[in-house]
Amino acid sequence: MSFSRKAGKFIRGISAVLRNPALLNEVLDQEDQHKAIVVREYSLSDGLPELPFEFFFTGNEVQVKPFAFLDGGSLPTDLALLKLIAVKIKADMYFEIGTWRGESVSNVAQVVPHCFTLNLSAAQMRERSWDEKYIGLHGHFSKQNPAIAHLEGDSRSFDFSEWKKKVDMVFVDGDHHYDSVVQDTKTAFELLKNDNSVIVWHDYGNSPESVRWNVLHAILEGTPEHLRKHLYCVSNTLCAIYFKDAPSSQKRVYPKVPETWFSVDLKKHSG
């Protein structure tokens, strides 16, 4: 391609970003660029060190319900992890960023007395031209539960002062663009009550065996430097975790030998 054509393409690209700043996220979220930065600046070529999922078990089983087996949700092991951590740390207050269908907060509310979930309001979602049916599905499982407080707002501008230094467990599962995850991560640390408090990030992995590098980069950037040594991923899940009371971790290995396996019993419910 000639210089003039390259220059023209560059100018058109800049013009497009100026007209629609949201396009900048597509540039920032290039996975190869994020991986290169994580490897160069944090020496994490394989991602975060890994904690075994079974470490969080206090018995031999945990029940996950509701679970829809639909797009955009969590794995059963992700939801089980939230419940297991909550029990392990005896959590009294849970705060999540990003409600979606309400599966995660509905599961956690079975073991934690005070649960809060924050999501964009319907008006804010309409401003983004989201489909009405999609908007209506937010909180499908959780909005009828009086034990769950549904908060509305953009996590980048929401006033979190009421919850600062009061939360035992934070689940970050909102906008997964780099800049949003950085901000949500900083917010999550401000909410933690004490050294026993925990943060869980969803979609750290594209799968249980592959890293989503823009999310990892954002987690590292948003975490205070002296606390990064307490960041891990959890095997068999899509989650990363800030957890001070962790056992010895191990390097993530791919492909992973299934040293632990699970049985799944399905029971259908309506509504």
C-alpha positions as CSV (number, residue, x, y, z in Angstrom):
1,M,0.0,0.0,0.0
2,S,1.4,3.4,-0.9
3,F,2.1,6.1,1.7
4,S,-0.7,8.3,0.4
5,R,-3.2,5.4,0.8
6,K,-1.9,4.5,4.2
7,A,-2.2,8.2,5.3
8,G,-5.7,8.4,3.9
9,K,-6.7,5.2,5.8
10,F,-5.2,6.6,9.0
11,I,-7.0,9.9,8.7
12,R,-10.3,8.1,8.0
13,G,-9.7,6.0,11.0
14,I,-9.0,9.0,13.3
15,S,-12.1,10.8,11.9
16,A,-14.3,7.7,12.6
17,V,-13.0,7.7,16.3
18,L,-13.7,11.4,16.6
19,R,-17.2,10.9,15.3
20,N,-17.8,7.8,17.5
21,P,-15.4,7.7,20.5
22,A,-16.7,4.2,21.4
23,L,-14.7,2.9,18.5
24,L,-11.6,3.6,20.5
25,N,-12.5,0.6,22.6
26,E,-12.0,-1.6,19.6
27,V,-8.4,-0.3,19.3
28,L,-7.7,-0.6,23.0
29,D,-9.1,-4.1,23.3
30,Q,-6.8,-5.8,20.8
31,E,-5.8,-8.9,22.6
32,D,-2.3,-9.3,21.2
33,Q,-1.5,-5.7,22.4
34,H,-2.7,-6.4,25.9
35,K,-0.9,-9.7,26.1
36,A,2.3,-8.0,25.0
37,I,2.0,-5.4,27.7
38,V,1.1,-8.0,30.4
39,V,4.2,-10.1,29.5
40,R,6.5,-7.1,29.2
41,E,5.4,-5.2,32.3
42,Y,4.2,-8.0,34.6
43,S,6.0,-11.1,33.4
44,L,2.8,-13.1,33.3
45,S,3.2,-14.9,30.0
46,D,0.8,-17.7,31.1
47,G,-1.6,-15.4,33.0
48,L,-2.2,-15.3,36.7
49,P,-1.0,-18.1,39.0
50,E,-3.8,-20.7,39.4
51,L,-5.7,-21.8,42.5
52,P,-7.4,-25.2,42.4
53,F,-11.2,-24.9,42.3
54,E,-11.5,-27.7,44.9
55,F,-9.7,-25.5,47.5
56,F,-12.9,-23.6,48.1
57,F,-15.0,-26.7,48.8
58,T,-16.0,-27.2,52.4
59,G,-17.9,-30.4,51.5
60,N,-18.3,-32.6,48.4
61,E,-21.1,-30.7,46.7
62,V,-22.7,-27.3,46.1
63,Q,-26.0,-26.6,44.5
64,V,-26.3,-24.0,41.7
65,K,-29.7,-22.7,41.0
66,P,-31.0,-20.9,39.1
67,F,-29.0,-21.6,36.0
68,A,-30.3,-21.0,32.5
69,F,-27.6,-22.5,30.2
70,L,-28.0,-19.4,27.9
71,D,-25.7,-16.9,26.2
72,G,-23.8,-14.3,28.2
73,G,-24.0,-16.0,31.5
74,S,-21.6,-17.7,33.8
75,L,-20.4,-21.3,34.0
76,P,-22.0,-23.5,36.7
77,T,-18.5,-23.6,38.3
78,D,-18.4,-19.7,38.3
79,L,-21.6,-19.5,40.3
80,A,-20.6,-22.4,42.6
81,L,-17.3,-20.5,43.2
82,L,-19.2,-17.4,44.3
83,K,-21.3,-19.4,46.8
84,L,-18.4,-21.4,48.1
85,I,-16.3,-18.3,48.7
86,A,-19.2,-16.5,50.4
87,V,-19.6,-19.4,52.8
88,K,-15.8,-19.8,53.3
89,I,-15.3,-16.2,54.4
90,K,-18.7,-16.0,56.2
91,A,-19.7,-13.0,54.0
92,D,-22.4,-10.7,55.3
93,M,-22.5,-8.2,52.4
94,Y,-22.1,-8.9,48.7
95,F,-21.9,-6.3,45.9
96,E,-21.8,-7.1,42.2
97,I,-21.3,-4.8,39.2
98,G,-23.4,-6.1,36.3
99,T,-26.7,-7.9,36.9
100,W,-27.6,-9.4,33.6
101,R,-30.3,-12.1,34.2
102,G,-29.6,-12.1,37.9
103,E,-28.2,-15.7,38.1
104,S,-25.1,-14.8,40.1
105,V,-26.8,-12.6,42.8
106,S,-29.7,-15.1,43.1
107,N,-27.3,-17.9,43.9
108,V,-25.2,-15.8,46.3
109,A,-28.4,-14.5,48.1
110,Q,-29.0,-18.1,49.3
111,V,-26.0,-17.8,51.5
112,V,-25.4,-14.1,52.1
113,P,-27.9,-11.9,53.9
114,H,-27.2,-8.6,52.3
115,C,-26.8,-8.6,48.5
116,F,-26.6,-5.6,46.2
117,T,-26.4,-5.7,42.4
118,L,-25.7,-2.6,40.2
119,N,-26.7,-2.3,36.5
120,L,-27.5,0.4,34.0
121,S,-31.1,1.6,34.2
122,A,-33.5,0.8,31.4
123,A,-33.2,4.4,30.2
124,Q,-29.4,4.2,30.1
125,M,-29.7,1.0,28.1
126,R,-32.1,2.6,25.7
127,E,-29.7,5.5,25.2
128,R,-27.3,2.8,23.9
129,S,-29.9,1.6,21.5
130,W,-30.2,-1.8,23.1
131,D,-33.0,-4.1,22.2
132,E,-36.1,-3.9,24.4
133,K,-36.3,-7.6,24.9
134,Y,-32.7,-7.7,26.0
135,I,-33.3,-4.8,28.4
136,G,-36.2,-6.6,29.9
137,L,-34.2,-9.7,30.7
138,H,-32.0,-7.9,33.1
139,G,-32.7,-9.1,36.6
140,H,-35.0,-11.9,35.3
141,F,-34.2,-14.3,38.2
142,S,-33.4,-11.7,40.9
143,K,-35.8,-8.8,40.6
144,Q,-38.6,-10.6,42.5
145,N,-36.4,-11.5,45.4
146,P,-37.0,-9.0,48.2
147,A,-33.6,-9.9,49.8
148,I,-31.7,-8.5,46.8
149,A,-31.3,-4.7,46.4
150,H,-31.2,-3.7,42.7
151,L,-29.3,-0.5,42.1
152,E,-29.3,1.5,38.9
153,G,-26.5,3.5,37.3
154,D,-23.3,3.4,35.4
155,S,-20.5,2.0,37.5
156,R,-18.1,4.7,36.1
157,S,-20.2,7.5,37.7
158,F,-22.2,5.8,40.4
159,D,-21.9,7.1,44.0
160,F,-20.5,4.1,45.9
161,S,-19.9,6.1,49.1
162,E,-22.6,4.2,51.0
163,W,-20.8,0.9,50.6
164,K,-17.1,1.9,50.9
165,K,-15.1,-0.3,53.3
166,K,-18.3,-2.3,54.1
167,V,-18.3,-5.1,51.6
168,D,-17.0,-8.7,52.2
169,M,-17.2,-9.8,48.6
170,V,-17.3,-7.9,45.3
171,F,-18.2,-9.5,41.9
172,V,-17.0,-7.5,38.9
173,D,-19.0,-8.5,35.8
174,G,-20.0,-5.3,34.1
175,D,-18.6,-3.8,30.9
176,H,-15.6,-5.8,29.9
177,H,-13.8,-3.2,27.9
178,Y,-10.3,-2.4,29.2
179,D,-11.1,1.1,30.6
180,S,-14.3,0.0,32.3
181,V,-12.6,-3.0,34.0
182,V,-9.8,-0.8,35.3
183,Q,-12.3,1.6,36.8
184,D,-14.5,-1.2,38.3
185,T,-11.4,-2.8,39.7
186,K,-10.4,0.4,41.5
187,T,-13.9,0.7,42.8
188,A,-14.0,-2.9,44.0
189,F,-10.9,-2.3,46.2
190,E,-12.5,0.8,47.7
191,L,-15.5,-1.3,48.8
192,L,-13.6,-4.0,50.6
193,K,-14.2,-4.1,54.4
194,N,-11.0,-5.7,55.6
195,D,-8.1,-8.1,54.8
196,N,-10.5,-11.1,54.6
197,S,-12.6,-9.5,51.9
198,V,-12.5,-10.9,48.4
199,I,-12.9,-9.7,44.8
200,V,-14.0,-12.0,42.0
201,W,-13.7,-10.9,38.3
202,H,-15.8,-12.7,35.7
203,D,-14.6,-13.4,32.2
204,Y,-10.9,-13.3,33.1
205,G,-10.8,-16.2,30.8
206,N,-12.4,-16.8,27.4
207,S,-12.7,-20.3,28.5
208,P,-11.4,-22.1,31.7
209,E,-8.1,-22.7,29.9
210,S,-7.5,-19.4,28.0
211,V,-6.8,-15.9,29.2
212,R,-8.8,-12.9,28.1
213,W,-5.8,-10.5,28.0
214,N,-7.6,-7.2,28.0
215,V,-9.4,-8.1,31.2
216,L,-6.2,-9.4,32.9
217,H,-4.4,-6.2,31.8
218,A,-7.2,-4.1,33.3
219,I,-7.2,-6.1,36.5
220,L,-3.5,-5.6,37.0
221,E,-3.7,-1.9,36.1
222,G,-6.6,-1.3,38.6
223,T,-5.1,-3.3,41.4
224,P,-2.8,-1.4,43.8
225,E,0.8,-2.5,43.2
226,H,1.4,-4.0,46.7
227,L,-1.7,-6.1,46.4
228,R,-1.1,-7.7,43.0
229,K,0.7,-10.6,44.6
230,H,-2.7,-11.8,45.9
231,L,-4.3,-12.1,42.4
232,Y,-5.0,-15.5,41.0
233,C,-7.2,-17.3,38.5
234,V,-9.3,-20.3,39.6
235,S,-9.1,-23.5,37.7
236,N,-12.2,-24.9,36.0
237,T,-13.8,-21.4,35.9
238,L,-13.7,-18.1,34.0
239,C,-12.8,-16.2,37.1
240,A,-9.9,-14.3,38.6
241,I,-9.8,-13.6,42.3
242,Y,-8.2,-11.3,44.9
243,F,-7.8,-13.5,47.9
244,K,-5.2,-13.0,50.7
245,D,-5.8,-16.3,52.4
246,A,-4.7,-18.4,49.4
247,P,-2.8,-21.7,49.6
248,S,0.2,-22.3,47.4
249,S,-0.7,-21.6,43.7
250,Q,0.6,-23.2,40.6
251,K,1.5,-22.0,37.1
252,R,-1.4,-22.3,34.6
253,V,-0.9,-25.3,32.3
254,Y,-2.5,-25.8,28.9
255,P,-3.9,-28.3,28.1
256,K,-4.9,-29.2,31.6
257,V,-5.1,-32.7,32.8
258,P,-8.5,-33.2,34.5
259,E,-7.3,-34.3,37.9
260,T,-10.7,-33.3,39.3
261,W,-14.0,-33.9,37.6
262,F,-17.6,-33.2,38.5
263,S,-21.0,-34.8,38.3
264,V,-24.0,-32.6,37.1
265,D,-27.6,-33.4,38.0
266,L,-30.2,-31.6,36.0
267,K,-33.6,-30.7,37.2
268,K,-36.0,-28.6,35.1
269,H,-37.9,-25.6,36.5
270,S,-40.4,-23.3,34.8
271,G,-40.7,-19.5,34.9
